[in-house]
């Protein structure tokens, strides 16, 4: 397994699932329905082609085989705002293809920060991945998960509390890839 894929899977297992930052991920992870892939492209055109391939895969495979896809781009922009804008462009592509009601995108990035928060605020670590990552979620599955858990809006609040309760040593240990 290459280093980028290995580190992305570490992040999924130990951060997202291990800290229960996404309570919706537990079941599909245990069932082997989370697809994690890495594309080495560094230019927008290559990233768009890779994204398109994963859209097709997710659409064709069906939810019983692949619930959600994480696409890591280790050689793409390290500028969070540039990446965030680019994910907006990908959302526009989904809309143009008539798939915005089928797939939803979430951006993760090593330099992620929420508007209005300082860069070093631990709440930002919820979305800090080892590389720029596009998370493709099936809208229908997300709706079901949120309905079942009845706490979709509360997840962010709980995650911030969880992260802020961790010691600085534990943060360094878990998020070693950020240093």
N, C-alpha and C positions, 0 to 999 in steps of 0.2 A: 504494500500500500504506500502511495507516495505521501510525503510529509504534509502537504496541504490538505489532503483528504483525511489523513490521520488526525491532524489538529482540529479540523472542522468537526469530525466525529467526537473528539474529546470535548469540544465546546458543547455540542448537542447533549452528550451523555452526562457530563459533570456539571455544567452550568445550567443549561435550559431545563433538563430533566432532573438532574441531581439536586438542584436548589428549588425545583418545582416552580420555576419562573413561568412556565407555560403548562398549566394543569391539563390543557387539551392534548398535549403531546404524549402523555404517559401511555395511553392505550394503543395508538397507532405505532409507537416505538416498540412496545412489547410484542405487537403483532407483526413487526417487520415491514410496516407500510410507510415508513418515512424514507424517501429516496434522497441520498446525499451525493452530490456530484461536484466536481471541480473542473473548471475550464481555465486554461492558462492564458487565454487571449488578453491583450492589454489595450486593444483599440475598441472604440464604440461599435464599429461594424461587426467585429468578431464576437463581442459580447451579445449583441442583438441576435446574431445567428445562433449562438449557444442557447440563449433564452428561448428563441423560437423552437429549437429542437426539444427543449424541456417542456414547453407548452404542449407540443404535439404528443410527447410521451405521456404526460399527465392526462391529457384529454383521451388518448387512445386506451391507455391501461385500465382506467376505471378505478373508482375509490376502493374497491375490494382488494386491489393489488397495490396501488400507490395512493395513500391518503394525502400526502403533502410532499413537496420537493424543496430542498435547500440547495441553492446553486452558489458555490463560492468562486470568487474571481480574485485569486491572490495577486495577480499582476495588474489589476485595474486600479483606478485612482485611489490614492490614500487620502484625498480631500473629501471629507464627509459631505459638505454642502454640494459639491459637484456630483457625488454619487447619489445623494438624495434627489437632486434634480433629475438625474438620469433615470432613477426608478420611476419618477413621475412621467418621463417619456415612455417607459415600458408600460405603465398603466394606460397611457394614451393609446399605445399600440393594441393593448387588450380591448380597449373601448372600440377602436376602429374595426377590430376583427369580430366584434359582437360577443366578446368573452368576458367583459367586465362583471357580468352577473354570474359567471362560472368560476373565475379565479380572482383572488385578492392578493395583493403583494405587500410584504412587509420588508423594510430595509434594516439590515444589521451592518455594523461597520466598526472597526477598531477605534475610531474617533467619534462615534455617535454621541450626540448630545441633544437633549430636549430643549426646545426654545424656552428661554427664560431661566434656565438653570446654568450654573457655572460648569465649566468643562469637567472639573474634578468631583462634582456631586455624584455620589454613589448611585443615585437613581438612574443615571445614564448607563450604568453597567448592565442593566437589563438588556440593552440592545448592542452591547459591545462584543463583537465577534472577532476571531483572529484575522479575518479577511473581510472585504466587502462581500456581503451575502444577500441574495434575493430569496426570500421565502415565498413560495407559491402555495397558496392555501385554497382549497376548494370552498367556495362560499357556502354551499349547502352543508358541508361538514362543520364549518365554523358555526353556522347558525344552530345546528343540533347541539354542538358542544356547549355553546353559551347558554342555550335553553336548559340543558341538563344540569349544568353547574350553577345556574342562577346567580352567577357572580362575575359575569364578563367584565363589567365596568369596575369591579373592585380589585381585579387582578393587579393592575398597576400600583394601586395603593399598598396592597399586601407585599408586592415585590420590592417596593422601596423600603418598607419596614424590614423585610428579610435581609436585604443587602446592608442596610445601615446597622443592623444588629450584629453583623460579622465583624470580627476583629480585623485590624489592619493586616495582621499576619496572614489571616485566612484569605482575605481579599488578594493579597500578593500571591499566595499559594495557588488559588483557583484561577486567577486571571494572569498567570505568569506570562502569557503570550502578549500582554499589553506593554511589558517593560522592555 
